[in-house]
């Protein structure tokens, strides 16, 4: 009977959703809204009778919808795109996220909502909707315009910030409090995990997919992709992170595969099915009585979303050096909330830290801002012309001078090349250090199990810690040596730039050599102190540390070239994967 009830519910959902979305398509409204309206029509709060009998199963399928939505967002994400989006995307996204979290929190407190409701409201308002914006720009045939490309850049950065917000909210909800130390710890661990997952994933996953693709079977490729997606989500949950993070990351890893276009084509129908159920499930939760009761907060929050995002994103785009018209178009194009907001609202309900009214309020605000999005994008140009006419000449002159000043301070020629080289070296050092820290964290995480295994051979806990810490150090040697070599190259570059013959005279070369040797050694000492602090749970005694350091130094001296060769092969493999992806058309 349960199976028949479930099939009946699924039939009702699909039939009603199909009819409603056809109507929405005819009236040129986003299909996402059609799904929500369909859910509202068949929901338990809509008279005369409820058409859905097994809501729990529908909610489980809706969670699959969240996974596929985030997985497909990851597929659209690209590390190359992230590096290309420039200052505009980063500044606008950070300004928008910070301001909207603060505005949402203040609105919640003004309505006497609880601290958690207010905090989650801020997070709900922080992220704009990729799905709705892309649909609106496609319908308006503006997808290839410059402001649209800037909006896509902001959305890429927002996706990353949204993942961070979800992880942070989960941590706060569990602990019940927020402290600066906890925030930095959560963000640091999340960043570390994302870097390590991306690096290792890009080395392994595209090769697995390339092997499966040789069989030229779409079925095999689809099953492999789904297996990797769900398997990685499970791993992330085991590490006490959100399933949403796992889905996004594995999507971003697969985005670097040469099979990306084929994967997108195969996964699209699966995503459409489960995301439709997700949005219908949102509509099921809409209660007209709650919407009427919270009509004033909904109106206030909608105004706050439109004005707050217009101001923060527009100002961020202008600060990054864009003209007033482009900045206003960016701000007005991002003035809505959507699928990420639903995921954050659902997180609050799942963790049982938010009130029942917050979800319907978030959906109502999303519906209103989504309906306004195409009109806001169209109104950006007339509004910018009107503002230019009424703006005092002095203010216009100040804005023009600011743009000229920004262009004048941008590095040109040789200095731009040096700046790019320094950024590249620092990025490589950062990735290597992230991998080293991850190895030591893994050593600390698995230390109790390893200690149980070593109990038969080594009784003393200090010796067990010494073996674990020493093994972590030996595994880290290729990455530490690579970081040392990159730091040496950086210090030589800085010495060449900083120590001029007119300053040091005949001692120029000697001073440069000293700087080139001292900076990497000091940097390694700082790294070892950091590793000691981070791996305090498995840190052996000082005597054992000295022994381990001497052994590691001896191994590094003997196997230096082999370690360099191993690391170089890994780096080449990583770059080849990214280059192959580029050749494949992305």
TORVODO-74674 format. One record per residue (C-alpha): residue in three letters; x negated, y negated, z negated. Coordinates in steps of 0.25 Angstrom, whole numbers, plus 5000, padded with zeros to 4 digits. Layout:
! residues N
ATOM    aa     c1     c2     c3
ATOM   ALA      X      Y      Z
...
This chain:
! residues 586
ATOM    aa     c1     c2     c3
ATOM   UNK   5000   5000   5000
ATOM   UNK   4989   4991   4997
ATOM   UNK   4983   4992   5011
ATOM   UNK   4997   4989   5017
ATOM   UNK   4998   4977   5008
ATOM   UNK   4984   4972   5013
ATOM   UNK   4987   4974   5027
ATOM   UNK   5000   4967   5026
ATOM   UNK   4993   4955   5019
ATOM   UNK   4982   4955   5030
ATOM   UNK   4993   4955   5041
ATOM   UNK   5001   4943   5035
ATOM   UNK   4988   4935   5033
ATOM   UNK   4983   4938   5048
ATOM   UNK   4997   4935   5054
ATOM   UNK   5000   4922   5046
ATOM   UNK   4986   4917   5048
ATOM   UNK   4986   4920   5063
ATOM   UNK   4999   4912   5065
ATOM   UNK   4995   4901   5056
ATOM   UNK   4981   4899   5062
ATOM   UNK   4987   4899   5076
ATOM   UNK   4996   4888   5072
ATOM   UNK   4984   4880   5066
ATOM   UNK   4975   4883   5079
ATOM   UNK   4987   4877   5087
ATOM   UNK   4987   4865   5078
ATOM   UNK   4971   4864   5079
ATOM   UNK   4969   4866   5064
ATOM   UNK   4958   4874   5058
ATOM   UNK   4962   4889   5057
ATOM   UNK   4956   4890   5043
ATOM   UNK   4968   4881   5038
ATOM   UNK   4977   4891   5046
ATOM   UNK   4972   4903   5037
ATOM   UNK   4974   4895   5024
ATOM   UNK   4988   4891   5028
ATOM   UNK   4991   4905   5032
ATOM   UNK   4987   4910   5018
ATOM   UNK   4995   4899   5012
ATOM   UNK   5008   4904   5020
ATOM   UNK   5006   4918   5016
ATOM   UNK   5001   4915   5002
ATOM   UNK   5008   4919   4988
ATOM   UNK   5011   4904   4986
ATOM   UNK   5019   4902   4998
ATOM   UNK   5034   4906   4997
ATOM   UNK   5043   4913   4999
ATOM   UNK   5034   4926   4998
ATOM   UNK   5019   4930   4997
ATOM   UNK   5015   4938   5010
ATOM   UNK   5002   4943   5004
ATOM   UNK   5001   4954   4994
ATOM   UNK   4987   4958   4992
ATOM   UNK   4980   4944   4989
ATOM   UNK   4967   4951   4983
ATOM   UNK   4964   4959   4995
ATOM   UNK   4966   4946   5004
ATOM   UNK   4956   4938   4994
ATOM   UNK   4946   4949   4996
ATOM   UNK   4947   4948   5011
ATOM   UNK   4946   4933   5009
ATOM   UNK   4933   4935   5002
ATOM   UNK   4928   4942   5014
ATOM   UNK   4932   4930   5022
ATOM   UNK   4923   4921   5013
ATOM   UNK   4911   4930   5016
ATOM   UNK   4914   4930   5031
ATOM   UNK   4916   4915   5031
ATOM   UNK   4902   4913   5024
ATOM   UNK   4895   4923   5032
ATOM   UNK   4900   4916   5045
ATOM   UNK   4895   4903   5039
ATOM   UNK   4882   4909   5037
ATOM   UNK   4881   4914   5051
ATOM   UNK   4884   4900   5056
ATOM   UNK   4872   4895   5047
ATOM   UNK   4858   4895   5052
ATOM   UNK   4845   4891   5045
ATOM   UNK   4841   4884   5058
ATOM   UNK   4854   4876   5057
ATOM   UNK   4851   4872   5043
ATOM   UNK   4837   4867   5046
ATOM   UNK   4843   4859   5058
ATOM   UNK   4854   4852   5051
ATOM   UNK   4845   4841   5046
ATOM   UNK   4847   4831   5034
ATOM   UNK   4861   4828   5038
ATOM   UNK   4867   4841   5034
ATOM   UNK   4859   4843   5021
ATOM   UNK   4862   4828   5016
ATOM   UNK   4877   4828   5020
ATOM   UNK   4879   4842   5014
ATOM   UNK   4872   4839   5001
ATOM   UNK   4879   4826   4999
ATOM   UNK   4893   4832   5003
ATOM   UNK   4891   4844   4994
ATOM   UNK   4886   4836   4982
ATOM   UNK   4897   4825   4983
ATOM   UNK   4909   4834   4986
ATOM   UNK   4905   4843   4974
ATOM   UNK   4905   4831   4965
ATOM   UNK   4918   4825   4971
ATOM   UNK   4925   4838   4969
ATOM   UNK   4920   4840   4955
ATOM   UNK   4925   4825   4951
ATOM   UNK   4938   4827   4958
ATOM   UNK   4940   4840   4950
ATOM   UNK   4937   4833   4937
ATOM   UNK   4946   4822   4940
ATOM   UNK   4957   4831   4941
ATOM   UNK   4953   4838   4928
ATOM   UNK   4949   4851   4935
ATOM   UNK   4939   4860   4928
ATOM   UNK   4924   4859   4930
ATOM   UNK   4924   4871   4938
ATOM   UNK   4936   4867   4947
ATOM   UNK   4929   4854   4949
ATOM   UNK   4916   4860   4953
ATOM   UNK   4922   4870   4962
ATOM   UNK   4930   4859   4969
ATOM   UNK   4917   4851   4971
ATOM   UNK   4911   4863   4978
ATOM   UNK   4924   4866   4986
ATOM   UNK   4923   4851   4992
ATOM   UNK   4908   4852   4995
ATOM   UNK   4908   4861   5007
ATOM   UNK   4914   4858   5020
ATOM   UNK   4921   4868   5029
ATOM   UNK   4912   4873   5041
ATOM   UNK   4924   4881   5047
ATOM   UNK   4933   4869   5047
ATOM   UNK   4923   4859   5052
ATOM   UNK   4918   4868   5063
ATOM   UNK   4932   4870   5068
ATOM   UNK   4936   4855   5067
ATOM   UNK   4923   4851   5075
ATOM   UNK   4926   4862   5086
ATOM   UNK   4941   4858   5087
ATOM   UNK   4936   4843   5089
ATOM   UNK   4925   4847   5098
ATOM   UNK   4914   4840   5090
ATOM   UNK   4906   4852   5086
ATOM   UNK   4894   4848   5094
ATOM   UNK   4893   4833   5090
ATOM   UNK   4882   4829   5081
ATOM   UNK   4890   4826   5068
ATOM   UNK   4896   4840   5070
ATOM   UNK   4882   4846   5070
ATOM   UNK   4879   4838   5057
ATOM   UNK   4892   4844   5051
ATOM   UNK   4887   4858   5054
ATOM   UNK   4874   4855   5048
ATOM   UNK   4881   4850   5035
ATOM   UNK   4890   4863   5035
ATOM   UNK   4877   4872   5035
ATOM   UNK   4871   4865   5023
ATOM   UNK   4885   4865   5016
ATOM   UNK   4886   4880   5018
ATOM   UNK   4873   4882   5010
ATOM   UNK   4877   4872   5000
ATOM   UNK   4891   4879   4999
ATOM   UNK   4884   4892   4996
ATOM   UNK   4876   4885   4985
ATOM   UNK   4888   4879   4979
ATOM   UNK   4895   4893   4979
ATOM   UNK   4883   4899   4972
ATOM   UNK   4882   4888   4962
ATOM   UNK   4897   4888   4959
ATOM   UNK   4897   4903   4956
ATOM   UNK   4885   4901   4946
ATOM   UNK   4892   4889   4939
ATOM   UNK   4906   4897   4939
ATOM   UNK   4898   4909   4932
ATOM   UNK   4890   4901   4922
ATOM   UNK   4902   4891   4920
ATOM   UNK   4892   4879   4919
ATOM   UNK   4883   4871   4929
ATOM   UNK   4869   4866   4925
ATOM   UNK   4858   4860   4934
ATOM   UNK   4849   4872   4931
ATOM   UNK   4859   4882   4935
ATOM   UNK   4862   4874   4948
ATOM   UNK   4848   4874   4952
ATOM   UNK   4846   4888   4948
ATOM   UNK   4858   4893   4956
ATOM   UNK   4854   4884   4968
ATOM   UNK   4840   4889   4967
ATOM   UNK   4843   4904   4967
ATOM   UNK   4854   4902   4978
ATOM   UNK   4844   4895   4987
ATOM   UNK   4833   4905   4984
ATOM   UNK   4843   4917   4987
ATOM   UNK   4847   4910   5000
ATOM   UNK   4833   4908   5005
ATOM   UNK   4829   4922   5002
ATOM   UNK   4842   4928   5008
ATOM   UNK   4840   4920   5021
ATOM   UNK   4825   4923   5023
ATOM   UNK   4826   4938   5020
ATOM   UNK   4840   4939   5027
ATOM   UNK   4835   4932   5040
ATOM   UNK   4823   4942   5040
ATOM   UNK   4831   4954   5039
ATOM   UNK   4846   4953   5043
ATOM   UNK   4844   4948   5057
ATOM   UNK   4835   4960   5060
ATOM   UNK   4845   4969   5055
ATOM   UNK   4856   4963   5064
ATOM   UNK   4846   4963   5076
ATOM   UNK   4844   4978   5073
ATOM   UNK   4860   4981   5072
ATOM   UNK   4862   4972   5085
ATOM   UNK   4853   4981   5093
ATOM   UNK   4864   4992   5093
ATOM   UNK   4873   4982   5100
ATOM   UNK   4885   4985   5091
ATOM   UNK   4894   4974   5086
ATOM   UNK   4900   4983   5076
ATOM   UNK   4887   4987   5070
ATOM   UNK   4883   4972   5070
ATOM   UNK   4896   4968   5063
ATOM   UNK   4895   4979   5052
ATOM   UNK   4880   4975   5049
ATOM   UNK   4883   4960   5048
ATOM   UNK   4895   4963   5039
ATOM   UNK   4887   4973   5031
ATOM   UNK   4875   4963   5029
ATOM   UNK   4885   4952   5026
ATOM   UNK   4892   4960   5015
ATOM   UNK   4880   4966   5010
ATOM   UNK   4873   4953   5008
ATOM   UNK   4885   4947   5001
ATOM   UNK   4885   4958   4991
ATOM   UNK   4870   4956   4989
ATOM   UNK   4872   4941   4986
ATOM   UNK   4884   4944   4976
ATOM   UNK   4874   4954   4969
ATOM   UNK   4865   4943   4967
ATOM   UNK   4876   4935   4961
ATOM   UNK   4878   4925   4973
ATOM   UNK   4891   4922   4980
ATOM   UNK   4896   4932   4992
ATOM   UNK   4898   4919   5000
ATOM   UNK   4883   4916   4999
ATOM   UNK   4880   4930   5004
ATOM   UNK   4889   4929   5016
ATOM   UNK   4883   4915   5020
ATOM   UNK   4869   4920   5018
ATOM   UNK   4870   4933   5026
ATOM   UNK   4877   4925   5037
ATOM   UNK   4866   4914   5037
ATOM   UNK   4856   4926   5039
ATOM   UNK   4863   4932   5050
ATOM   UNK   4864   4918   5057
ATOM   UNK   4849   4920   5060
ATOM   UNK   4852   4933   5067
ATOM   UNK   4852   4935   5083
ATOM   UNK   4865   4942   5081
ATOM   UNK   4872   4930   5075
ATOM   UNK   4881   4927   5087
ATOM   UNK   4886   4942   5088
ATOM   UNK   4887   4942   5072
ATOM   UNK   4896   4929   5073
ATOM   UNK   4905   4935   5084
ATOM   UNK   4907   4948   5076
ATOM   UNK   4909   4942   5063
ATOM   UNK   4919   4931   5067
ATOM   UNK   4932   4940   5068
ATOM   UNK   4928   4946   5054
ATOM   UNK   4926   4932   5048
ATOM   UNK   4939   4927   5055
ATOM   UNK   4947   4938   5048
ATOM   UNK   4942   4937   5034
ATOM   UNK   4940   4922   5034
ATOM   UNK   4955   4921   5039
ATOM   UNK   4959   4929   5026
ATOM   UNK   4950   4920   5018
ATOM   UNK   4957   4908   5022
ATOM   UNK   4971   4914   5021
ATOM   UNK   4967   4919   5007
ATOM   UNK   4965   4904   5004
ATOM   UNK   4978   4900   5009
ATOM   UNK   4984   4911   5000
ATOM   UNK   4979   4904   4988
ATOM   UNK   4986   4891   4991
ATOM   UNK   4997   4887   4982
ATOM   UNK   5006   4876   4986
ATOM   UNK   5009   4873   4971
ATOM   UNK   4994   4871   4968
ATOM   UNK   4992   4862   4980
ATOM   UNK   5004   4853   4976
ATOM   UNK   4999   4852   4962
ATOM   UNK   4985   4849   4966
ATOM   UNK   4989   4840   4978
ATOM   UNK   4982   4827   4972
ATOM   UNK   4968   4835   4970
ATOM   UNK   4969   4840   4984
ATOM   UNK   4971   4827   4990
ATOM   UNK   4960   4821   4982
ATOM   UNK   4950   4832   4985
ATOM   UNK   4954   4831   5000
ATOM   UNK   4950   4816   5000
ATOM   UNK   4938   4819   4992
ATOM   UNK   4933   4830   5002
ATOM   UNK   4935   4821   5014
ATOM   UNK   4929   4808   5009
ATOM   UNK   4918   4815   5001
ATOM   UNK   4913   4823   5012
ATOM   UNK   4915   4812   5022
ATOM   UNK   4906   4803   5013
ATOM   UNK   4896   4813   5008
ATOM   UNK   4893   4820   5022
ATOM   UNK   4894   4807   5030
ATOM   UNK   4884   4800   5020
ATOM   UNK   4875   4812   5020
ATOM   UNK   4875   4812   5036
ATOM   UNK   4872   4797   5036
ATOM   UNK   4861   4799   5025
ATOM   UNK   4854   4809   5034
ATOM   UNK   4854   4799   5046
ATOM   UNK   4866   4801   5054
ATOM   UNK   4874   4789   5059
ATOM   UNK   4887   4784   5052
ATOM   UNK   4897   4790   5062
ATOM   UNK   4890   4804   5062
ATOM   UNK   4890   4804   5047
ATOM   UNK   4904   4801   5046
ATOM   UNK   4908   4812   5056
ATOM   UNK   4900   4822   5048
ATOM   UNK   4907   4817   5035
ATOM   UNK   4921   4818   5040
ATOM   UNK   4918   4831   5047
ATOM   UNK   4914   4838   5034
ATOM   UNK   4926   4833   5026
ATOM   UNK   4933   4846   5022
ATOM   UNK   4932   4859   5014
ATOM   UNK   4934   4873   5019
ATOM   UNK   4930   4887   5018
ATOM   UNK   4918   4885   5008
ATOM   UNK   4928   4877   4999
ATOM   UNK   4937   4889   4998
ATOM   UNK   4925   4899   4995
ATOM   UNK   4921   4890   4984
ATOM   UNK   4936   4889   4979
ATOM   UNK   4937   4904   4979
ATOM   UNK   4924   4905   4972
ATOM   UNK   4930   4897   4960
ATOM   UNK   4942   4906   4960
ATOM   UNK   4934   4919   4961
ATOM   UNK   4925   4914   4949
ATOM   UNK   4938   4910   4942
ATOM   UNK   4932   4896   4938
ATOM   UNK   4941   4887   4946
ATOM   UNK   4956   4884   4945
ATOM   UNK   4966   4891   4954
ATOM   UNK   4970   4877   4960
ATOM   UNK   4956   4874   4966
ATOM   UNK   4957   4884   4978
ATOM   UNK   4970   4879   4983
ATOM   UNK   4965   4864   4981
ATOM   UNK   4953   4868   4989
ATOM   UNK   4961   4874   5001
ATOM   UNK   4970   4862   5001
ATOM   UNK   4959   4852   5002
ATOM   UNK   4952   4861   5013
ATOM   UNK   4965   4861   5021
ATOM   UNK   4967   4846   5020
ATOM   UNK   4952   4843   5024
ATOM   UNK   4952   4853   5035
ATOM   UNK   4964   4847   5041
ATOM   UNK   4957   4833   5040
ATOM   UNK   4944   4838   5046
ATOM   UNK   4947   4836   5061
ATOM   UNK   4953   4822   5059
ATOM   UNK   4941   4818   5050
ATOM   UNK   4931   4822   5061
ATOM   UNK   4939   4814   5071
ATOM   UNK   4940   4802   5062
ATOM   UNK   4925   4801   5060
ATOM   UNK   4922   4793   5072
ATOM   UNK   4933   4783   5071
ATOM   UNK   4930   4781   5056
ATOM   UNK   4915   4779   5059
ATOM   UNK   4918   4768   5069
ATOM   UNK   4928   4761   5059
ATOM   UNK   4918   4762   5048
ATOM   UNK   4907   4756   5058
ATOM   UNK   4916   4744   5061
ATOM   UNK   4919   4741   5046
ATOM   UNK   4905   4743   5041
ATOM   UNK   4898   4731   5037
ATOM   UNK   4886   4728   5046
ATOM   UNK   4876   4728   5035
ATOM   UNK   4880   4742   5031
ATOM   UNK   4879   4747   5045
ATOM   UNK   4865   4741   5046
ATOM   UNK   4861   4748   5033
ATOM   UNK   4866   4762   5039
ATOM   UNK   4859   4759   5052
ATOM   UNK   4846   4756   5045
ATOM   UNK   4847   4768   5036
ATOM   UNK   4848   4777   5049
ATOM   UNK   4836   4770   5055
ATOM   UNK   4828   4772   5042
ATOM   UNK   4831   4787   5042
ATOM   UNK   4826   4789   5056
ATOM   UNK   4813   4781   5053
ATOM   UNK   4810   4790   5041
ATOM   UNK   4811   4803   5048
ATOM   UNK   4798   4809   5051
ATOM   UNK   4793   4808   5066
ATOM   UNK   4783   4816   5074
ATOM   UNK   4772   4822   5066
ATOM   UNK   4778   4819   5052
ATOM   UNK   4791   4826   5056
ATOM   UNK   4783   4838   5061
ATOM   UNK   4775   4838   5047
ATOM   UNK   4788   4837   5039
ATOM   UNK   4794   4849   5047
ATOM   UNK   4781   4857   5044
ATOM   UNK   4782   4854   5029
ATOM   UNK   4797   4857   5029
ATOM   UNK   4794   4871   5036
ATOM   UNK   4783   4874   5026
ATOM   UNK   4791   4871   5014
ATOM   UNK   4802   4879   5019
ATOM   UNK   4793   4891   5021
ATOM   UNK   4787   4890   5007
ATOM   UNK   4801   4888   5001
ATOM   UNK   4806   4901   5008
ATOM   UNK   4794   4909   5004
ATOM   UNK   4796   4904   4989
ATOM   UNK   4810   4908   4990
ATOM   UNK   4807   4922   4993
ATOM   UNK   4796   4923   4982
ATOM   UNK   4806   4918   4972
ATOM   UNK   4817   4927   4977
ATOM   UNK   4807   4939   4975
ATOM   UNK   4804   4935   4961
ATOM   UNK   4819   4933   4958
ATOM   UNK   4822   4947   4964
ATOM   UNK   4811   4952   4954
ATOM   UNK   4818   4946   4942
ATOM   UNK   4831   4951   4947
ATOM   UNK   4827   4965   4949
ATOM   UNK   4817   4965   4937
ATOM   UNK   4826   4973   4927
ATOM   UNK   4828   4984   4937
ATOM   UNK   4814   4985   4941
ATOM   UNK   4810   4985   4927
ATOM   UNK   4819   4997   4924
ATOM   UNK   4812   5004   4936
ATOM   UNK   4798   5000   4931
ATOM   UNK   4801   5005   4916
ATOM   UNK   4796   5019   4919
ATOM   UNK   4782   5014   4923
ATOM   UNK   4780   5000   4916
ATOM   UNK   4786   4999   4902
ATOM   UNK   4782   4984   4899
ATOM   UNK   4792   4974   4904
ATOM   UNK   4781   4964   4906
ATOM   UNK   4774   4973   4915
ATOM   UNK   4787   4976   4923
ATOM   UNK   4789   4961   4925
ATOM   UNK   4775   4960   4929
ATOM   UNK   4777   4971   4940
ATOM   UNK   4790   4964   4945
ATOM   UNK   4784   4950   4945
ATOM   UNK   4771   4955   4952
ATOM   UNK   4779   4963   4962
ATOM   UNK   4788   4950   4965
ATOM   UNK   4775   4942   4967
ATOM   UNK   4769   4952   4976
ATOM   UNK   4781   4952   4985
ATOM   UNK   4781   4937   4985
ATOM   UNK   4766   4936   4990
ATOM   UNK   4769   4935   5005
ATOM   UNK   4779   4923   5002
ATOM   UNK   4770   4917   4992
ATOM   UNK   4758   4918   5002
ATOM   UNK   4767   4912   5013
ATOM   UNK   4771   4900   5003
ATOM   UNK   4756   4898   5000
ATOM   UNK   4752   4897   5014
ATOM   UNK   4764   4888   5018
ATOM   UNK   4760   4879   5006
ATOM   UNK   4746   4879   5010
ATOM   UNK   4750   4874   5024
ATOM   UNK   4759   4864   5018
ATOM   UNK   4748   4858   5009
ATOM   UNK   4738   4858   5020
ATOM   UNK   4748   4850   5028
ATOM   UNK   4751   4840   5016
ATOM   UNK   4736   4839   5014
ATOM   UNK   4734   4835   5029
ATOM   UNK   4745   4825   5028
ATOM   UNK   4742   4819   5014
ATOM   UNK   4727   4819   5013
ATOM   UNK   4721   4809   5024
ATOM   UNK   4707   4807   5027
ATOM   UNK   4708   4792   5024
ATOM   UNK   4712   4796   5010
ATOM   UNK   4702   4808   5007
ATOM   UNK   4691   4805   5016
ATOM   UNK   4681   4816   5018
ATOM   UNK   4688   4824   5007
ATOM   UNK   4701   4825   5016
ATOM   UNK   4699   4840   5020
ATOM   UNK   4695   4844   5006
ATOM   UNK   4707   4837   4999
ATOM   UNK   4716   4843   5010
ATOM   UNK   4711   4857   5007
ATOM   UNK   4713   4855   4992
ATOM   UNK   4727   4851   4994
ATOM   UNK   4730   4862   5003
ATOM   UNK   4725   4872   4993
ATOM   UNK   4730   4866   4980
ATOM   UNK   4745   4864   4984
ATOM   UNK   4748   4879   4988
ATOM   UNK   4741   4884   4975
ATOM   UNK   4749   4875   4966
ATOM   UNK   4761   4878   4974
ATOM   UNK   4759   4893   4972
ATOM   UNK   4757   4891   4957
ATOM   UNK   4770   4883   4956
ATOM   UNK   4777   4895   4964
ATOM   UNK   4771   4905   4954
ATOM   UNK   4776   4897   4942
ATOM   UNK   4790   4896   4949
ATOM   UNK   4790   4911   4951
ATOM   UNK   4786   4913   4936
ATOM   UNK   4798   4905   4932
ATOM   UNK   4808   4911   4941
ATOM   UNK   4804   4925   4938
ATOM   UNK   4803   4923   4923
ATOM   UNK   4811   4936   4920
ATOM   UNK   4800   4945   4926
ATOM   UNK   4788   4936   4923
ATOM   UNK   4777   4945   4917
ATOM   UNK   4767   4941   4907
ATOM   UNK   4755   4931   4910
ATOM   UNK   4745   4942   4910
ATOM   UNK   4753   4950   4920
ATOM   UNK   4756   4937   4928
ATOM   UNK   4741   4935   4930
ATOM   UNK   4739   4950   4934
ATOM   UNK   4750   4949   4944
ATOM   UNK   4745   4935   4950
ATOM   UNK   4731   4941   4952
ATOM   UNK   4736   4954   4958
ATOM   UNK   4745   4945   4967
ATOM   UNK   4734   4936   4971
ATOM   UNK   4725   4949   4975
ATOM   UNK   4737   4955   4983
ATOM   UNK   4739   4941   4990
ATOM   UNK   4724   4940   4993
ATOM   UNK   4723   4954   4999
ATOM   UNK   4736   4954   5007
ATOM   UNK   4737   4939   5010
ATOM   UNK   4737   4942   5025
ATOM   UNK   4747   4953   5024
ATOM   UNK   4756   4944   5016
ATOM   UNK   4755   4933   5026
ATOM   UNK   4758   4943   5038
ATOM   UNK   4770   4948   5031
ATOM   UNK   4776   4934   5028
ATOM   UNK   4773   4930   5042
ATOM   UNK   4780   4941   5048
ATOM   UNK   4792   4938   5039
ATOM   UNK   4792   4923   5043
ATOM   UNK   4791   4927   5058
ATOM   UNK   4803   4937   5056
ATOM   UNK   4811   4926   5050
ATOM   UNK   4808   4915   5060
ATOM   UNK   4810   4926   5071
ATOM   UNK   4824   4928   5066
ATOM   UNK   4827   4913   5066
ATOM   UNK   4821   4911   5080
ATOM   UNK   4829   4923   5085
ATOM   UNK   4842   4917   5080
ATOM   UNK   4838   4904   5087
ATOM   UNK   4836   4911   5100
ATOM   UNK   4849   4919   5099
ATOM   UNK   4856   4905   5100
ATOM   UNK   4857   4899   5086
